[in-house]
Amino acid sequence: MTLSADLSGALFWKEQSLLVVSDLHLEKGSSFAARGVLLPPYDTVATLSRLAAAISRHHPRTVIALGDSFHDRTAHERLSLADREALAALQARRDWIWISGNHDPALPSDLGGIVASEVAIGPIVFRHEPTGAVGEIAGHLHPKARVATRARWLERRCFASDGERVVMPAFGAYAGGLSIRDEAFAKIFSAGGFMAHVLGDIRLHTIAASRCY
């Protein structure tokens, strides 16, 4: 059983023809605008475009979105018609599972797909908030790693994993990040060290979390 990390921040399980993404945070820009914080209103378009590219690369039969797919409880109501049509096109001819998250605990039924609190496939459990259980793939924490290069410091999103559990990076264009040196990750990977699989420009870079800053 092999799950491959995609440079986009998705995971692909070839044997199950399953693509997994986490923390899309669609309509975060419009959520901020409603509070007077003006951001370019293109995050949903950018996020769905990146998701479309990942789906085109892997052609999954099933997509699981690991919670916080929408930035708030009414974000789905602010989707433009074009974005709704783009989402419907991605869902066509495949199974789609929305995992509920802390930002979107009550997803509506008119988005297509089905809604679940978590999903188990064989020994793997997909949920939003990580518990540290073996076989768990979760999101929520938006892991990022700060690493030193010869010329400068770089801070990038990353997968956090010790080979028995994974915390996925946020997929959303405007989603922030939490340093993998934060205590929240130590609680999840309490048995020992874990690795940061950092999203680079052309490939993933695997670095021990203890070497990140």
Helices and strands as residue ranges (DSSP letters): E 3-5, E 11-13, G 14-16, E 18-21, H 28-34, H 43-58, E 62-65, G 75-78, H 81-91, E 95-99, G 109-111, E 114-116, E 118-121, E 124-127, E 136-138, E 143-148, E 153-161, E 165-167, E 178-179, H 183-188, E 195-199, E 204-208, G 209-211
